[in-house]
Amino acid sequence: MSPKAAEKFFRSESRYRMLVENSCDIVFSLDMDGNIAYVSPAWQKILGHEPSEVIGHNFVEFVNPEDIAGIQTMVAAVIRTNSMQEATYRVNHVDGSWRWHTARVNRHRDDDGVQTIFGTAHDATERLHIEELMTQSEKMAMISGMAAGMAHEINNPLGAILQHAQNIERRVSADIPANVKAAAEVGVSLDLVHAYMQKRGIFDFIGHIRTAGIKASGIISNMLQFSRRSDAGAELVDLSAFLDKVLELAGTDYDMKKKYDFHRIELQRLYADNLPPVLLVVAGMEQVLLNIIKNAAQALTGGELPHQPRITVRTQVAEGMAAIEIEDNGSGMDEKTRQRIFEPFFTTKEIGVGTGLGLSVAYEIITKGHHGLIDVRSKLGRGSCFTIKLPLQGRA
């Protein structure tokens, strides 16, 4: 190679090395067995591992076990077809979390005939998270219309059922003169009719009808709440004082005291100092927070825990918004459950305990009623943490 050609070659190599080492995406190469031969500095910036902790290791050591089969299929396709392939998978961060990456790889043969797998990987975690929130929002918008229609359609026959159940009781009451007169006209004793119905448990049946109707009415109310968008009644609220009130309500709620030993749960309040007032629809936000706290209490009493059950409530300013975190150290949930947790009628509770509408209504109240965000992170055995973010005054 002539001096001029050598100089041109090294300038070219230097240029490409600069591009690779300053790329925001990870550039990597693997041998044909999947062992890492090179990673660009972006690997350490994105995933935190030192190059010495990576090079020489097989790539699948850093991939989520659920995604390994897909990666192996991609590499096999690259080798078989000698064409670029793409896959999205989870890679382990040095802190133990998983980051979603999208990689494009191809096969490369150098001048000596040595084959390698060459690729680039882009951190897709935030993009996928935003897509998940957008999908959820679109799904909620579609279902909210259906919920409103269903609620109105059910309301009419339900109202008739409750009204007629009440009328049956009234029509056999001896305190109403018209009943006494009608009974005399057909030659029966109203007292005996009443005694017969009492003995055969008919009044109990009517009571069950009324109880079931009232419960159904509550479900319909939730469905209508789910379908509405309203900022009416919003007021500036001191979050710390408001959360104290909600926690006090939670501790004295009848159902919670009946089903959960709430007083055995440790409550931690970690409120930020000097947090600006937040514009809230008080009744709606109380409903959201009480539902989340009630779910947390249930998760903490679902079995014997190896530690003190605890609910932690935090406030802070994050990304220009007021953030409320409600975290428990209970049983947690798997990823499939976490992804569906805000869907209407989805519930992990046993039949008759939950309707599956609480968190879907909460999602609508936060996103539509308050122009905010709600999300949850959770792992089995590690508890759950719901995060609510609300616009600060003047930043909505």
C-alpha positions in Angstrom: 0.0 0.0 0.0 1.4 3.4 -1.0 1.9 6.1 1.7 -0.9 8.1 0.1 -3.3 5.1 0.1 -2.3 4.2 3.6 -3.0 7.8 4.8 -6.4 7.7 3.1 -7.2 4.4 4.7 -6.4 5.5 8.2 -8.3 8.7 7.7 -11.3 6.6 6.6 -10.9 4.2 9.6 -10.6 7.2 12.0 -13.8 8.7 10.6 -15.8 5.5 10.9 -14.4 4.8 14.4 -15.5 8.3 15.5 -19.0 7.8 14.1 -19.3 4.4 15.8 -17.9 5.6 19.2 -20.1 8.7 19.2 -23.3 7.0 18.1 -26.3 7.1 20.4 -27.2 3.6 19.3 -25.2 0.5 20.4 -22.9 -0.9 17.7 -21.8 -4.5 18.3 -20.3 -7.6 16.7 -20.7 -11.2 17.6 -18.8 -14.3 16.4 -20.8 -17.1 14.8 -21.5 -18.7 18.2 -23.1 -15.5 19.5 -20.2 -14.4 21.7 -19.7 -10.6 21.9 -16.5 -9.4 20.2 -17.1 -5.7 20.3 -19.6 -3.2 21.8 -19.5 0.6 21.3 -19.4 3.0 24.2 -23.1 3.5 23.9 -23.6 0.1 25.6 -22.2 1.4 28.8 -24.1 4.7 28.6 -27.4 2.9 28.0 -27.0 -0.3 30.0 -24.3 0.6 32.5 -22.0 -2.5 32.0 -18.3 -1.9 31.6 -17.0 -3.3 28.2 -14.9 -5.9 30.1 -18.1 -7.2 31.7 -19.6 -7.8 28.2 -16.9 -8.8 25.7 -16.3 -12.5 25.5 -19.7 -13.3 27.0 -22.5 -14.8 24.9 -25.1 -12.3 23.9 -28.0 -14.3 25.3 -26.6 -13.9 28.8 -27.9 -10.3 28.7 -31.3 -11.1 27.1 -34.5 -11.7 29.0 -35.1 -15.5 29.1 -38.5 -15.0 27.5 -36.9 -13.3 24.4 -33.9 -15.7 23.9 -35.8 -17.9 21.4 -36.6 -14.9 19.2 -33.0 -13.7 19.2 -31.7 -17.2 18.3 -34.3 -17.3 15.5 -33.1 -13.9 14.2 -29.4 -14.9 14.2 -30.2 -18.2 12.5 -32.1 -16.3 9.8 -29.2 -14.0 9.3 -26.8 -16.9 8.8 -29.2 -18.8 6.6 -30.3 -16.0 4.3 -27.3 -13.6 4.5 -29.8 -10.7 4.9 -30.5 -8.1 7.5 -32.9 -9.1 10.2 -34.6 -7.1 13.0 -35.9 -8.0 16.4 -37.2 -6.3 19.5 -36.2 -7.8 22.9 -35.3 -7.0 26.5 -31.7 -6.5 27.6 -30.6 -6.5 31.2 -29.5 -3.1 32.7 -26.7 -3.1 35.3 -29.3 -2.1 38.0 -31.3 -5.3 37.3 -34.1 -3.7 35.2 -34.9 -4.6 31.7 -34.7 -2.2 28.7 -36.4 -2.8 25.4 -34.0 -2.7 22.4 -34.6 -3.0 18.7 -31.6 -4.5 16.9 -30.8 -4.8 13.2 -28.1 -7.4 12.4 -26.4 -8.8 9.3 -23.6 -11.2 8.5 -20.2 -9.8 7.5 -17.2 -11.6 6.0 -13.8 -9.8 6.2 -10.9 -10.0 3.7 -9.6 -13.1 5.5 -12.9 -14.9 5.2 -13.8 -14.6 8.9 -17.5 -14.3 9.4 -19.1 -12.2 12.1 -22.6 -10.9 13.0 -22.6 -7.1 12.9 -25.5 -5.0 14.2 -26.9 -1.9 15.8 -29.3 -1.7 18.7 -31.6 1.2 19.6 -33.1 1.7 23.1 -36.9 1.5 22.4 -38.1 1.5 26.0 -39.6 4.9 26.1 -41.1 4.6 22.6 -42.8 1.3 23.4 -44.1 2.8 26.7 -45.6 5.8 24.9 -47.2 3.4 22.3 -48.6 1.4 25.1 -50.2 4.5 26.7 -51.6 5.6 23.3 -53.1 2.2 22.7 -54.6 2.2 26.1 -56.0 5.7 25.6 -57.6 4.7 22.2 -59.0 1.6 23.7 -60.5 3.6 26.6 -62.0 6.1 24.2 -63.7 3.3 22.2 -65.0 1.4 25.2 -66.2 4.5 27.0 -68.8 5.0 24.3 -69.9 1.4 24.6 -70.1 1.7 28.4 -72.3 4.8 28.2 -74.7 3.0 25.8 -74.8 -0.1 27.9 -75.4 1.8 31.1 -78.3 3.7 29.7 -79.8 0.6 28.2 -79.6 -1.3 31.5 -80.8 1.6 33.6 -84.4 1.4 32.4 -85.1 -2.3 33.1 -83.2 -2.1 36.3 -85.2 0.9 37.5 -88.4 -1.1 36.7 -87.1 -4.1 38.7 -86.4 -2.0 41.8 -89.6 -0.1 41.5 -91.8 -3.2 41.2 -89.9 -5.0 44.0 -90.8 -2.0 46.2 -94.4 -2.0 44.9 -94.9 -5.7 45.8 -94.0 -5.0 49.4 -96.3 -2.0 49.5 -99.3 -3.9 47.9 -99.4 -6.4 50.8 -99.0 -3.8 53.6 -102.0 -3.6 55.9 -101.1 0.1 56.6 -102.4 1.1 53.2 -106.3 1.4 53.1 -106.5 0.6 49.4 -104.8 -2.8 50.0 -107.2 -3.6 52.9 -110.2 -2.7 50.6 -109.0 -4.8 47.7 -108.3 -7.8 49.9 -111.9 -7.6 51.4 -113.4 -7.4 47.9 -111.8 -10.8 46.9 -112.6 -12.3 50.3 -109.0 -12.8 51.7 -107.4 -11.6 54.9 -104.5 -9.3 54.2 -102.9 -10.3 57.5 -103.0 -14.0 56.5 -101.5 -13.1 53.0 -98.7 -11.1 54.8 -98.1 -14.0 57.2 -97.9 -16.5 54.4 -95.4 -14.4 52.5 -93.3 -14.0 55.6 -93.4 -17.7 56.4 -92.4 -18.7 52.9 -89.5 -16.2 52.8 -91.0 -14.2 50.0 -90.0 -10.9 51.6 -86.5 -12.2 51.8 -86.5 -12.9 48.1 -87.7 -9.3 47.4 -84.9 -8.0 49.7 -82.3 -10.0 47.7 -83.8 -8.6 44.5 -83.4 -5.1 45.9 -79.8 -5.7 47.1 -78.8 -7.1 43.8 -80.4 -4.2 42.0 -78.7 -1.6 44.1 -75.3 -3.3 43.4 -76.1 -3.3 39.7 -77.0 0.3 40.0 -73.6 1.0 41.5 -71.9 -0.7 38.6 -73.9 1.3 36.1 -72.9 4.5 38.0 -69.3 3.5 37.5 -69.8 2.8 33.8 -71.4 6.3 33.3 -68.5 7.9 35.3 -66.2 5.9 33.0 -67.8 7.4 29.9 -68.0 11.0 31.0 -65.4 13.8 30.6 -65.9 16.8 32.9 -63.7 19.3 34.7 -66.7 20.6 36.7 -66.0 21.3 40.3 -62.3 21.5 40.0 -60.5 23.4 42.8 -57.0 24.1 44.0 -56.0 21.6 46.6 -53.1 21.2 49.0 -52.0 17.6 48.1 -50.5 16.7 51.5 -53.7 17.7 53.4 -55.9 16.0 50.7 -53.9 12.7 50.9 -54.2 12.8 54.7 -57.9 13.0 54.4 -58.1 10.2 51.9 -56.0 7.9 54.1 -58.2 8.8 57.1 -61.3 7.8 55.0 -59.5 4.6 53.9 -58.9 3.6 57.5 -62.5 4.0 58.5 -64.2 2.6 55.4 -66.6 -0.1 56.4 -65.8 -2.6 53.6 -62.1 -2.2 54.1 -62.4 -2.9 57.9 -64.6 -5.9 57.1 -62.5 -7.5 54.4 -59.0 -6.2 55.4 -57.3 -5.7 58.7 -56.3 -2.2 57.6 -55.0 -1.2 61.0 -52.3 -3.8 60.8 -50.9 -2.1 57.7 -48.0 0.4 58.2 -48.7 3.7 56.5 -45.7 5.8 55.4 -46.3 9.4 54.3 -43.4 10.8 52.3 -44.7 14.2 51.2 -42.5 16.7 49.3 -42.1 20.1 51.0 -43.5 23.2 49.4 -45.5 21.3 46.7 -47.6 23.8 44.8 -51.4 23.4 44.9 -53.0 21.2 42.3 -56.3 21.6 40.5 -58.5 18.6 41.4 -62.0 17.4 41.0 -62.1 16.4 44.6 -64.8 13.7 44.5 -63.3 12.0 41.5 -59.7 12.0 42.8 -61.0 10.6 46.2 -62.6 7.8 44.2 -59.3 7.1 42.4 -57.1 7.1 45.4 -59.4 5.1 47.6 -59.7 2.4 45.0 -55.9 2.1 44.6 -55.4 2.0 48.4 -58.2 -0.6 48.8 -56.5 -2.7 46.2 -53.2 -2.3 47.9 -54.7 -3.4 51.2 -56.2 -6.5 49.6 -52.8 -7.4 48.1 -51.3 -7.1 51.6 -53.8 -9.4 53.2 -54.0 -12.1 50.5 -51.7 -14.4 52.4 -48.9 -14.6 55.0 -46.2 -12.0 54.2 -42.6 -12.5 55.4 -42.5 -8.8 56.3 -44.6 -6.0 57.8 -47.3 -5.1 55.3 -46.8 -1.4 54.3 -48.4 1.2 52.0 -46.2 4.1 51.2 -47.6 7.4 49.8 -45.2 9.8 48.2 -45.5 13.2 46.5 -43.0 15.0 44.5 -42.6 17.3 41.4 -41.5 15.2 38.4 -41.2 16.3 34.8 -43.1 19.5 35.6 -46.0 17.7 37.1 -47.2 16.8 40.6 -46.6 13.1 41.1 -48.4 10.9 43.7 -47.0 7.4 44.2 -48.9 4.7 46.1 -46.7 1.7 46.7 -47.3 -1.5 48.6 -45.0 -4.4 49.5 -47.5 -7.1 48.8 -47.8 -9.9 46.3 -47.4 -7.8 43.1 -48.5 -8.9 39.6 -47.0 -10.4 36.5 -46.4 -8.5 33.3 -49.5 -9.7 31.5 -51.7 -8.7 34.4 -49.9 -5.3 34.6 -50.6 -4.6 31.0 -54.3 -5.2 31.4 -54.9 -3.7 34.8 -56.7 -0.6 33.4 -59.0 -2.5 31.1 -62.7 -2.4 31.9 -64.1 -5.5 33.5 -60.7 -7.0 34.0 -60.2 -8.2 37.5 -57.9 -10.5 39.4 -60.4 -10.8 42.3 -62.7 -13.8 42.9 -66.2 -13.7 41.4 -68.5 -11.5 43.4 -65.7 -9.4 45.0 -64.7 -7.1 42.1 -66.4 -5.7 39.0 -63.2 -4.9 37.1 -64.3 -1.2 36.7 -62.4 0.5 39.5 -59.1 1.1 37.8 -60.6 1.7 34.3 -62.7 4.5 35.9 -59.6 5.8 37.6 -57.8 5.9 34.3 -60.5 8.0 32.8 -60.7 10.3 35.7 -57.0 11.0 35.6 -56.4 11.2 31.9 -59.6 12.9 30.8 -60.9 14.6 33.9 -57.5 15.9 35.1 -55.4 15.8 31.9 -52.9 13.7 33.8 -51.1 10.3 33.6 -51.5 7.1 35.5 -49.2 4.1 35.3 -48.2 1.1 37.4 -45.0 -0.8 37.8 -45.1 -4.2 39.5 -43.3 -7.6 39.8 -44.5 -10.8 41.4 -43.5 -10.9 45.0 -42.2 -7.3 45.0 -45.3 -5.3 45.3 -46.9 -2.7 43.1 -46.5 1.1 42.7 -49.2 3.3 41.1 -47.9 6.6 39.9 -50.4 9.5 39.2 -49.0 12.6 37.5 -51.1 15.8 37.5 -50.4 19.1 35.7 -49.3 21.9 38.0 -51.4 25.1 37.8 -50.6 27.0 34.5 -48.8 24.0 33.0 -51.8 21.9 31.7 
